[in-house]
Amino acid sequence: MSCAGYPGPAAIDLVDNIILFIGGEEEKSEIEPLKILGRVEGNAIVNATGLNISAHCNRVSVTDGHIACVSLEFKGAEPNLSEIVDIWQYFSGVPQELGLPFAPKRPIMVKSEPDRPRPRKDRDLDKGMAVTVGRLRSCNVLDIRFIGLHHNTIRGAAGGAILTAELLQAGNYL
């Protein structure tokens, strides 16, 4: 807890520094994707199974943007990198099909430059609602690895809540 009364480190602790431990963040990063990829049964979310996640979280001095360095192993045949890029580039979901106002036109933006994604350059793409991926390459331990970036306060919080409300309204749940 900071002296200012809000959770997190004081700004002076972030200057020229990396915070290597953020209580609960690694555990949350390992559990939340299982909920997202899970299913609804009755009134409960059943977590996805068969997925092992190991998270390592660090805080750096960036105003907005969360970056994930991801390594994946596939069951069966590993898809080639161009197949993965095609899946990302052409992905479209229900928000895009319904043309919801806060939905990004392209929910996944692929960057081919070796130094991307970068928060300052990529976090605001498509109203701050796109997820930017880059540095896709083969992994010498698992199958592939890449970096993903999203705007944590737009896509991850406020904008995500707006988009969820739009989906609920479109589905006549409100």
C-alpha positions in Angstrom: 0.0 0.0 0.0 1.3 3.4 -0.8 1.4 6.4 1.5 -1.2 8.2 -0.7 -3.9 5.7 0.3 -4.2 3.8 -3.0 -2.9 0.3 -3.7 0.4 0.0 -5.5 3.8 1.5 -5.3 4.5 5.2 -4.8 5.6 6.9 -8.0 9.1 7.6 -6.6 9.5 3.8 -6.3 8.9 3.4 -10.0 11.3 6.0 -11.3 14.3 4.2 -12.8 13.1 1.0 -11.3 11.2 -2.2 -12.0 8.9 -3.6 -9.3 9.4 -7.4 -9.3 6.6 -8.4 -7.0 3.0 -7.3 -7.1 0.9 -9.2 -4.6 -1.8 -11.4 -6.2 -1.0 -10.4 -9.8 0.7 -13.6 -10.8 -2.0 -15.7 -9.3 -4.7 -13.6 -11.0 -2.9 -13.9 -14.3 -2.8 -17.6 -14.1 -6.5 -18.0 -13.1 -8.4 -15.4 -15.1 -7.6 -16.9 -18.5 -9.1 -20.2 -17.3 -12.4 -18.3 -16.5 -12.3 -16.5 -19.9 -11.7 -19.7 -21.8 -14.2 -21.6 -19.6 -17.9 -22.1 -20.0 -21.1 -21.2 -18.2 -23.0 -24.0 -16.6 -26.2 -22.9 -14.9 -25.3 -19.8 -12.9 -21.6 -20.7 -12.6 -18.4 -20.3 -14.6 -16.5 -23.6 -15.0 -12.8 -23.0 -15.7 -11.2 -24.3 -18.8 -9.1 -27.4 -18.2 -6.0 -28.8 -20.0 -4.3 -25.4 -19.9 -1.2 -24.8 -17.8 -0.3 -21.1 -17.2 2.8 -19.8 -15.4 2.8 -16.1 -15.0 5.6 -13.7 -14.0 4.5 -10.1 -13.4 6.6 -7.0 -13.1 5.6 -3.3 -12.9 7.4 -0.8 -15.0 6.8 3.0 -15.3 4.3 3.1 -18.2 1.2 5.3 -17.9 -1.1 2.7 -19.6 -0.6 -0.7 -21.2 -0.1 -4.2 -20.1 2.3 -6.5 -21.9 2.4 -10.3 -21.8 5.3 -12.3 -23.0 3.6 -15.6 -24.0 5.1 -19.0 -24.9 2.7 -21.8 -26.1 2.9 -25.5 -26.7 0.3 -27.1 -28.9 -1.2 -30.6 -28.6 -0.6 -32.4 -31.9 0.9 -30.6 -34.9 2.3 -27.1 -34.3 0.6 -24.6 -36.6 3.1 -22.6 -38.8 3.6 -19.0 -38.0 1.8 -17.7 -41.1 -1.3 -19.7 -40.1 -1.2 -18.0 -36.7 -0.8 -14.5 -38.2 -3.8 -15.2 -40.5 -5.9 -16.3 -37.6 -5.0 -13.2 -35.7 -5.5 -10.8 -38.6 -8.9 -12.2 -39.7 -10.3 -12.8 -36.3 -13.8 -11.4 -35.7 -16.2 -12.0 -32.9 -19.7 -11.2 -31.9 -19.0 -7.5 -31.1 -17.7 -7.0 -34.7 -20.6 -9.0 -36.3 -23.1 -6.8 -34.4 -21.2 -3.6 -35.2 -21.2 -2.5 -31.6 -20.1 1.1 -31.2 -17.2 0.4 -28.8 -16.1 -2.8 -30.5 -12.7 -2.5 -32.3 -13.0 -3.1 -36.1 -10.0 -5.4 -35.8 -9.7 -6.8 -32.3 -6.2 -8.1 -32.9 -3.6 -6.0 -34.6 -0.5 -7.8 -35.8 2.9 -5.9 -35.9 5.8 -7.4 -37.8 8.5 -4.9 -36.7 11.0 -6.6 -34.3 10.5 -3.9 -31.6 6.7 -4.0 -31.4 4.3 -3.9 -29.8 5.2 -0.9 -27.7 2.8 0.9 -25.2 3.3 4.4 -26.5 2.9 3.5 -30.1 0.3 0.7 -30.0 -1.9 0.9 -26.9 -4.4 3.4 -28.4 -5.1 1.5 -31.6 -8.8 1.3 -32.6 -10.1 3.4 -29.7 -7.7 1.6 -27.3 -9.8 -1.5 -27.7 -7.5 -3.6 -29.9 -5.0 -6.1 -28.6 -1.7 -5.7 -30.4 0.6 -8.8 -30.9 4.1 -9.0 -32.3 7.4 -10.7 -32.1 5.8 -14.0 -33.1 8.5 -16.6 -33.5 9.4 -20.2 -32.9 10.3 -21.1 -29.3 13.2 -23.3 -28.5 11.5 -24.7 -25.4 7.8 -24.8 -26.4 6.3 -24.2 -29.8 5.9 -20.5 -30.3 6.3 -17.3 -28.4 5.0 -13.7 -28.9 4.3 -10.5 -27.1 0.8 -9.1 -26.6 -0.2 -5.6 -25.5 -3.5 -4.1 -24.5 -4.6 -0.8 -23.0 -5.3 -1.7 -19.4 -7.6 1.2 -18.5 -9.6 1.2 -21.8 -9.7 -2.4 -23.1 -9.0 -3.9 -19.7 -11.5 -1.8 -17.6 -13.7 1.0 -18.7 -13.9 0.1 -22.4 -14.3 -3.5 -21.6 -17.2 -2.7 -19.3 -18.9 -0.5 -22.0 -18.5 -3.3 -24.6 -19.9 -5.8 -22.2 -22.9 -3.5 -21.6 -23.4 -3.1 -25.4 -23.3 -6.9 -25.8 -25.9 -7.3 -23.0 -28.1 -4.7 -24.6 -27.8 -6.3 -28.0 -28.7 -9.7 -26.6 -31.7 -8.3 -24.8 -30.4 -9.1 -21.4 -30.9 -5.5 -20.1 
